[in-house]
Amino acid sequence: MKSQEKAEIMNLLASNTCKLYRMVGFDELKKTHNLSGGVNKAAVVVLYTIGRDAPEILFVVRKVSENDKWSGQVAFPGGKWEPIDRDLIDTARRELLEETGINLDIDVEVVTLLRETSPSNMPELKVIPFLARVSSKPSIKLSEELSAYFWASVKELERVQALIVLPDSSRKSVLAFRKDEWIIWGMTARILEDALLKITGYGNSSKFF
């Protein structure tokens, strides 16, 4: 992220103008949004906390696997709806607990929704991102599907043009975010851009759609 962008973010965080949304609870979300599950539906959780000098967002890294469409990629905790889930809130709750050990009902303070999106390699899948805030970083216990996790301050995220190697060994140039050695691209980058706009009031989501 460029120094000018960092300065703009910090100015917004210090002012009331960055409050472009209202965080609500699950009960209110159910009243105002259709969160019913289905075969081609999924939920992810964008978890953030207010760090020492800027908000920090939790990312997970998927293990490299031939059977995973998103093998080795940086992602948000989440997954597809299953019949045991009453709705997509249950999906988010179950997946977050399974993948990270975080209890959405106990550890998370408040929540709102981001825009529905779909992965480019599975456009029929409708993904609902939940934006959630925690008062401090909870302990993480990764599932066997994941290889790592990291917290990234919004000041550390740099917008880049990245060359991605796809599962079929082809290469693709994409708009992305970078944090140290990690590249955040595709649907995760689109969700992140939307989350940054909600969290800081700063963003340009048209770059990622």
C-alpha positions in Angstrom: 0.0 0.0 0.0 1.5 3.4 -1.0 2.4 5.9 1.7 -0.3 8.3 0.5 -2.9 5.6 0.8 -1.7 4.7 4.3 -1.9 8.4 5.3 -5.5 8.6 4.0 -6.5 5.5 5.9 -5.1 6.7 9.1 -6.8 10.1 8.7 -10.1 8.3 8.0 -9.6 6.1 11.1 -9.1 9.2 13.2 -12.3 10.8 12.0 -16.0 9.9 12.1 -16.2 9.9 8.3 -15.0 6.4 8.1 -18.1 5.0 9.7 -19.9 4.1 6.5 -21.8 1.1 7.9 -23.6 -0.1 11.0 -22.5 -3.3 12.7 -25.5 -5.4 13.8 -26.1 -8.8 15.4 -27.2 -12.0 13.9 -30.8 -11.6 14.9 -31.1 -8.4 13.0 -29.3 -9.8 10.0 -31.9 -12.6 9.8 -34.7 -10.0 9.7 -33.2 -7.9 6.9 -31.4 -10.4 4.7 -32.1 -13.8 3.1 -29.5 -16.0 4.6 -31.1 -19.4 3.7 -28.7 -22.1 2.7 -28.6 -24.2 -0.4 -26.4 -26.5 -2.5 -24.7 -23.6 -4.3 -24.2 -21.3 -1.4 -21.3 -20.7 0.9 -20.2 -18.3 3.7 -16.8 -16.9 4.7 -15.9 -14.8 7.8 -13.7 -11.7 7.5 -12.5 -11.3 11.0 -10.7 -8.2 12.2 -9.5 -6.5 15.4 -8.4 -3.0 16.2 -4.6 -3.3 16.4 -2.2 -1.0 18.1 -2.2 1.6 15.3 -4.6 0.2 12.6 -7.2 -2.6 12.1 -5.7 -6.1 11.5 -7.5 -8.8 9.4 -7.2 -12.6 9.8 -6.2 -14.7 6.7 -5.7 -18.4 6.4 -3.7 -20.4 3.9 -5.0 -23.5 2.3 -2.8 -26.6 2.1 -1.5 -27.6 -1.4 -3.8 -30.4 -2.6 -4.7 -31.8 -6.0 -8.4 -32.1 -4.9 -8.7 -28.5 -3.8 -9.8 -25.9 -6.4 -8.2 -23.2 -4.2 -5.0 -25.2 -3.4 -2.3 -23.2 -1.6 -4.2 -19.9 -1.8 -4.7 -17.2 0.9 -8.4 -17.2 1.9 -10.8 -16.2 4.6 -12.2 -18.9 6.9 -15.3 -20.4 5.5 -16.9 -23.0 3.2 -19.9 -24.4 1.5 -23.3 -24.8 3.1 -24.2 -28.3 4.4 -27.6 -29.8 5.1 -26.9 -29.7 8.9 -26.8 -25.9 8.7 -30.1 -24.1 9.3 -28.9 -21.1 7.4 -25.7 -19.4 6.2 -25.0 -18.1 9.7 -24.7 -21.7 10.8 -22.4 -22.3 7.9 -20.2 -19.4 8.9 -20.3 -20.5 12.6 -19.4 -24.1 11.8 -16.6 -23.4 9.3 -15.0 -20.7 11.5 -14.9 -23.1 14.4 -13.7 -26.1 12.3 -11.0 -24.2 10.5 -9.6 -21.9 13.3 -11.2 -22.9 16.6 -12.8 -19.5 16.9 -16.4 -19.5 18.3 -18.5 -17.0 16.4 -21.0 -16.8 19.3 -18.5 -16.2 22.0 -15.4 -14.6 20.6 -17.0 -12.2 18.1 -18.5 -8.9 19.1 -20.6 -7.7 16.3 -21.2 -8.5 12.6 -22.5 -7.2 9.3 -22.6 -8.5 5.7 -20.4 -7.7 2.7 -21.5 -8.0 -0.9 -22.3 -11.5 -2.3 -19.7 -12.7 -4.7 -18.6 -15.9 -6.6 -15.2 -17.4 -7.4 -14.3 -17.2 -11.1 -13.7 -21.0 -11.3 -17.1 -21.8 -9.8 -19.5 -18.9 -10.8 -22.6 -20.9 -9.8 -21.4 -20.8 -6.1 -22.9 -17.8 -4.3 -20.6 -16.7 -1.4 -21.9 -14.5 1.5 -19.0 -12.8 3.4 -19.7 -11.9 7.1 -17.6 -9.0 8.5 -16.9 -9.7 12.2 -15.0 -7.8 14.8 -13.1 -9.2 17.9 -11.8 -7.2 20.8 -8.5 -9.0 20.7 -6.8 -11.7 18.7 -8.2 -15.1 19.8 -6.1 -18.2 19.9 -6.1 -20.1 16.6 -6.2 -23.9 16.1 -5.9 -24.6 12.4 -7.8 -27.5 10.8 -5.9 -30.1 8.7 -7.1 -28.3 5.5 -5.0 -25.3 6.3 -1.3 -24.8 6.4 -0.9 -21.3 8.0 -2.6 -18.2 9.2 -1.6 -14.6 9.6 -2.9 -11.2 10.7 -2.4 -8.3 8.3 -2.6 -4.7 9.3 -4.5 -2.6 6.7 -1.4 -0.5 6.5 0.7 -3.5 5.4 -1.5 -4.5 2.5 0.1 -3.4 -0.8 -1.9 -3.4 -4.1 0.2 -5.1 -6.8 0.0 -6.7 -10.2 0.9 -10.3 -9.5 1.7 -13.2 -11.8 -0.2 -16.3 -10.5 0.6 -19.9 -11.4 -2.7 -21.8 -11.8 -3.3 -25.5 -11.0 -2.9 -26.4 -14.7 0.6 -24.7 -14.6 -0.6 -21.8 -16.7 0.2 -18.2 -15.6 -2.2 -15.3 -15.1 -1.5 -11.7 -14.3 -4.0 -10.4 -11.7 -4.7 -7.4 -9.5 -3.9 -8.5 -6.0 -2.8 -7.5 -2.5 0.5 -8.5 -1.0 1.6 -8.9 2.6 5.2 -10.1 2.9 5.4 -13.3 0.9 1.6 -13.8 0.7 -0.4 -12.8 -2.4 -4.2 -12.3 -1.9 -6.0 -12.4 -5.2 -9.3 -13.5 -6.9 -12.4 -13.7 -4.9 -10.5 -13.2 -1.6 -9.1 -9.9 -3.0 -12.6 -8.7 -4.0 -14.0 -9.5 -0.6 -11.0 -7.8 1.1 -11.5 -4.7 -1.0 -15.1 -4.5 0.1 -14.1 -5.1 3.8 -11.5 -2.3 3.6 -14.2 0.1 2.5 -16.4 -1.0 5.4 -13.6 -1.0 8.0 -11.7 2.2 7.0 -13.9 4.0 4.6 -11.2 3.8 2.0 -11.2 1.6 -1.1 -11.7 1.3 -4.8 -13.6 -2.0 -5.4 -14.1 -1.4 -9.1 -10.5 -2.5 -9.6 -11.3 -6.0 -8.5 -14.7 -6.6 -10.2 
